[in-house]
Amino acid sequence: MNHKEAILYVEDIVRKNEPFCEWQINNIHRLVLKAIDDEYAGVYIDQKVIIAGAKYEPLEPMLIKEEMERLIDWYNNESQTLHLIQRAALVLLIKYIQQTKMMIV
C-alpha cells in the first residue's frame, strides 16, 4: 500500500547521495506502516515480541538501537570498499546470521 512512497523516498536519498543513517531507516519504516500500524510506524518496538510457531526470537527491545547503530557504523565505514551489491548482500546475511544465532541460543 505505502511501498511506492517509500521507494520514491529511497530514490530521493540516492539521488541526493545522502549518507546512510538510522533516521532514514525509521522514515522508510514509517512510510511503509503509515495508516497500517501508526503506533509503531518509524519507531523501535518497546516490548518483547513472540512469533507463534517460529523458532526465531526477535532481539530484545533494549538491544535494537545498539545493534542498528553497529550495522550503520559497519555500513558507512568498513563496507565502503565493497561493491554496492556485495554490501546489500552482506546486510541481508548479517540479518540472517542474527536470526540464526537467536534460534541456536
C-alpha positions, 0 to 999 in steps of 0.5 A: 500500500505505502511501498511506492512512497517509500521507494520514491523516498529511497530514490530521493536519498540516492539521488541526493547521495545522502549518507546512510543513517538510522533516521532514514531507516525509521522514515522508510519504516514509517512510510511503509506502516503509515495508516497500517500500524501508526503506533509503531510506524518509524519507531523501535518496538518497546516490548518483547515480541513472540512469533507463534510457531517460529523458532526465531526470537526477535532481539530484545527491545533494549538491544535494537538501537545498539545493534542498528547503530553497529550495522550503520557504523559497519555500513558507512565505514568498513563496507565502503570498499565493497561493491554496492551489491556485495554490501546489500548482500552482506546486510541481508546475511548479517540479518540472517546470521542474527536470526540464526544465532537467536534460534541456536541460543 
